[in-house]
Each structure stands twice: as structure tokens, then as C-alpha cells.
Amino acid sequence: MARLTAANEATAREIISRYPRPKSALVPLLHLSQEQDGNITEDGMAHIAELVGVTPAEVLGTCSFYEMFKREEVGTYVVNICTDIACMLNGADDLLHHAEASLGIKGGQTTADGKITIEGVMCQAACTEAPCLQANYRYRYRVTNESLDQLFDDLRADRADDIPPHGTLARVRQHIPADRAAGPADPHGVPEPIWLSAFAETTPNDAGGAA
């Protein structure tokens, strides 16, 4: 179980300095810890608690609230198959069963070689592109059994260049073509707020926070 490395502790202290209260940095610090080790360790949480001046239990309270933080070892690649209503109606349950049969494991388990963990999860906010999944929180849309098998082959061979090892944050926003986006079109042509544009340029979205 690993504490933050010296380099990551320096990064952590810089992150903490951005906030008026050190405790407010818990989420990005947890991302930093997971990016280092692939999952959140007990020692990692204890180190974060020391840095922000709270108890390890308070760090655990934040860590356990968010699905993306893994407190046990997972595969190099975590494949989350959405099973919520839009994806379910478009075959997500069959897709998950196919994944289990293809890999010889059940949802929540990891292949023997440590490469791939599969999970069934709730809505991933890409309902117009159902069924969808995320591999280390990088999207794949309108997934079929065939494209899923190809993804597994690519992950096993480390050929999916846009999918780094688990814990590495995404630094781009999800992109769905304008003609596939859900919600009403803006009849007045009002541009996106400047604060949202700036947020998109500086903040990871797929993994739920910034380090």
C-alpha cells in the first residue's frame, strides 16, 4: 500500500494551495493517488488525511461516495457498460452478458492476467448513443458485440492509444456530434458561457475531477 511519492506530494501541496480550505482538495487528491497506484490505498488515504488535516475516516467518506474511486485493485482497463434505461432498451444487458462470456468473468471481476475489469453501471450521460460504455472513463458509443470484442482485443494488446492505464485522468470533454445531442436547440443562438468554455479547457470531465 503506497503513500504519495515525493513528486506527487509536492503536486498535492500545490493543489491544496489553490483552495481556501485544505479539505476542499480531497477529490483532486484522491484522483492523484489513484493515478499513481491505479486504485486508492489505505496508506494513500492516510497520507491525504495528513496533508489536509482531517481523519482517514473523512477521506474514506469522500472516497467511498464516488464510483470512480476504486479501493481494491482493478485491471489495467476498467470497462463500464451502461445498463440504464436507454442503453438497456438498446441491448445493454445482452452486451454485458456477452462481455462476461467473452472474458470468462462476471461483472465486478478482473481477468486472470490483470488486464480487464468489467462492470455494469448506471447512466453515463450519452443516452443518444446507446448502448455505450466507458473504458477507463473514455467513451465508446453504439457498441455491438463485435466492436466490444475488438475493444477487448485492443486492450489486451495495449493498442487502444486513447485509453491509458486505469487512474489516468481524461483531460477532454465528452463529444457527441451536434445533430445527436439531446435537449432543445437554442432558438436565440446564445453562445456557450465563457466560464464553461474555460472550464472545458482546463478541467477533466470523463473522470469526474481534476488533479
N, C-alpha and C positions, 0 to 999 in steps of 0.2 A: 504494500500500500504506500503510495507516494505522496509526499508533500510537494508543494510547488518547487520547481528548480529555482536556482538563484536568479536566472534571467526572467523567469515568469513571476517571481516575487517582485522584481523591480517593475515589471509591467503591471502587476496587481496594485502596487503602491501608486503608480501613475494613474491608473483607473480610479482608485479611491479618491485621489486628489481632485477629480472632476465633480465630486458630489458634496453638497453641504453637510450631509451626514454619512459617515463611512458605511453604515448598514445598507444604505441605498444602492451600494455597489454589489450586493450579493449575487444578483443574476449574472452580470457580466463576469464576475469572478468564478462562478460555477462553470460558465462556458469555458473560461480559460483553463480551469482544472481538467475539464473533460477533453478539451483539445489536446492537453498534454498527455493524458493517460488513456483516452478512449472511453472512460467512464469515470464516475465520481467515487473516490475512495474515502474511507473513514478518516485517514490521515489528511487527505486533501481538505475535507470539511473542517477538521480541527485547525488546520493552518489558516484557512479563510476566517474562521471564528476569531483567531488571534489577531489577524490583520485588521478586522473591522470592529473588534471589541464587543463581540456577543458570544453566547454559548454555542457549542457544537450543535445542541438541540435546535437552536434557532436557525442555524444554517440548514440542518436536515429538514426543518419545517418548510423552508423555501424550496429546497431541492426536491422533496417528495411531492410538491404540488404540481410540478411541471413534467409532462410526459417525456419531453426530450432529454431530461437528465436521467442517465442510467446508473443505478447504484450497484449493479453487478456487471461482470464482464459480458460484452456482447461481441458479435462478429465484427470483422473489419468493415463490413457493409450491413447496415440495418435497413431492411426493405419493409416499409409500412404500407400495407394495402388498405385503402379506404373501403369500409364496409357500411358507410352511412347510406341514407335513403336513395340518393341519386345514383350512387355507384352500385348499390345493391340491386336496383331495378335494371341496371345495365350489366349484370353478371358478376359483380364483385365476389359474391360467395363462391361461385364456381372458380373464379380466378384464385382465391385463397386456397381452395381445395387442390387446385392444380399445382400451386406453389408447394404445398405440403407433399404432394405425391412426387413432384419433380426432385425435391431436395431430400425426401425421406425423413422429414421432421414435422413437428406440429407448430402451430402459431406460438410464438414466445420462445422457441428453441433456436439453437445455433447448430450449423453443420459441424461435423466432426473435425473438419480441417480448420475451424475457426473463422471461416471466410464470411458466411452469410447468416444473419438472424432475420427471421420473418415475423411480422406482427400484423394482426388485424386491428385497425384503428378507426376512430370516428372522423368526421368531416375534415377534409384538407383544403376546403375553400376553392375547389376547382370543379364545381358541380357541372358546368357546361362541357367539361372534357371527360366525363365519366366513361368507364371506370378509370380512376387514376391511382397512382402510388407515389411514394417518395423513397428514394434510395439515399440514405444519409441526408434526408431533407432536400434533395434535388428532385424536381418533379419529372414524372413520366405520365403522358396523357393518353387516353383512349387505348388502354393496354389490352392486348389479346394474349391468349395462351402462348402463341408463337413469339410475340415480342417480349413476353416475360421470360421465356426460355432463353431468348437471345441475350436479354439483360443478365440473367444468371451466368451464362457462358462468358460474357464480357467481364463481369465482376470477378469471377473465378480466375480469369486470365489477366486481371488488372488492366483491361483495355478500355474501360469507361473513363475517358480523360476528364470528364466534367464531374466525376464523383470521387472526391478524395476520401481517405480513411475516416471512420466514424469519429465525431467530435470536432472536425474541421468545419468552421462556420462558413455558411454561404454569405457572400457579400454582394449579391444581386437580388433584385426583387423578382417575384414570380411574374412571368409574362404570358398573357393569353392574348391572342390576336383581337383587335378591336371588334371585329364582326362576330366574335364568340363570347365577348364579355357579358356578364349578367348585369341586370339593373337597367333603369331607364336612361336613354341618351339625354344629354344636357341640351335643351332646346335653345339656350341662350349663348352657347359656345363659350361659357366661362372657363378660363384656363385652370389647370390644377394649381392649388395654392402653393406659393413659393416655399413655404415651410415643409410641405410634403415632398416637393422635388428635392430639397436639400436633404431631408431625412432619407430618401431613397438612395442618394449618392453616398451617404456615409454610414448607413446602418444596415446590418444583415437582416433579412426578413425571413428566409426559409427556416432558419433555426431558432427564431424567436428572440434574438437579442444581439447585443454587440459585446465584444471583449475589448 
